[in-house]
Amino acid sequence: MPTPEYFIGLLSGTSIDGIDCVLVDFSQTPPHLVATHSHSVPASLRQNLLLLCQDQSISLRLLGETDIALGRLFAEAVNTLLAKSELKPADIIAIGSHGQTIQHHPQGSHQFTMQIGDPNTISAMTGITTIADFRRKDMAAGGQGAPLTPLFHQGYFGTGTARRAVLNIGGIANISLLSVDAESPLIGFDTGPGNVLMDSWINLKSGLPFDRSGAWAQSGTVDSTLLERLMSEDFFTLPAPKSTGRELFNLPWLIGKLIELEPIADADVQATLLEFTAQTIAQSTNWRSRKIEELIVCGGGAYNTALLQRLRALMAPVRVISSDEAGLAPDWVEGVAFAWMARKTWLGEAIDCRSVTGARHPCILGGIYRSEADGKRQGSWSLSNRE
């Protein structure tokens, strides 16, 4: 048996519905998912995160305090995972923490992206070296900073023969059109809303966090006029690479579309939002006539059976399956991806996102926040080392 090579992947997605924490062993191929943990986000912290996402005047104190509070919560998630796994901090090489995106602006004269969840706090509270801030190096190299996971999707789900795509349906949905040969390189980009509008609408109208299995959407009827207005958003005509987030697709954006129309029943709005998500995803899988045979779905949206049924109808004869059938449960694909990215950074290996984000060259992503224990293992630096 090879010596385990443990990394932890840690993230909170656009939906801000919980922290995903995974323990992965990279001493074998494919990497082995050893343990998982989902950590709840307190309502007060989630509300502060949503305020920071809304791109309006906020205090620097709120930003700073939320950064630390989220870092502490991430550390709690890791420590809980370690306790469940009966492992010690010394058993883990590093944590790959994506953090929580609060702003993502890939366009303009000063493009930027911001993820919070202080990695210094995570490292201090867990005793484990933490690797974080993966997106800004890609932006510095001219990329969109998102999506970053298609390289992992290629390595884990690519077969070399079957024409596959991987669809992650979080708050925002993104697609990875996997490469099978030199003439069809890996392509990845955000397709638009995943769960974010459906979740926001049902929360506004019913106080529920999400539409379980899409049942409420199925009770309504698609409003063609609303659907046309939603589909007219300029984002959908942009060429790849492209990325987006809550800065564009949010509840005020939806309400702005609704006030232009005659009143629509609440369930019909939900049905239209599901159709909107399904159609924008289906259109993206035919990018530059890249025909696919199989669509592998991960993320929370993989459990929306109504959405998957609609995708199957729109995309026939493409086979639409859960990532479970391809070897990795939908909840944990992105967490494993960030553990994989942390390992790449730890080894000093660049990730080539040129065909995905538009970066000018491959980059070593992320910053390393070493724990004191790791510093002792690496050996201390002193002036004598220069002699």
PyMOL commands that set and color helices and strands:
alter all, ss='L'
color gray80, all
select helices_A, chain A and resi 43-53+60-85+89-91+119-126+135-140+150-157+196-206+212-219+224-231+234-237+251-258+266-284+287-289+300-303+305-315+323-326+330-346+372-378+383-386
alter helices_A, ss='H'
color red, helices_A
select strands_A, chain A and resi 6-12+19-25+32-39+92-105+112-116+130-132+164-169+172-177+187-193+294-298+319-322+367-369
alter strands_A, ss='S'
color yellow, strands_A
deselect
rebuild
show_as cartoon
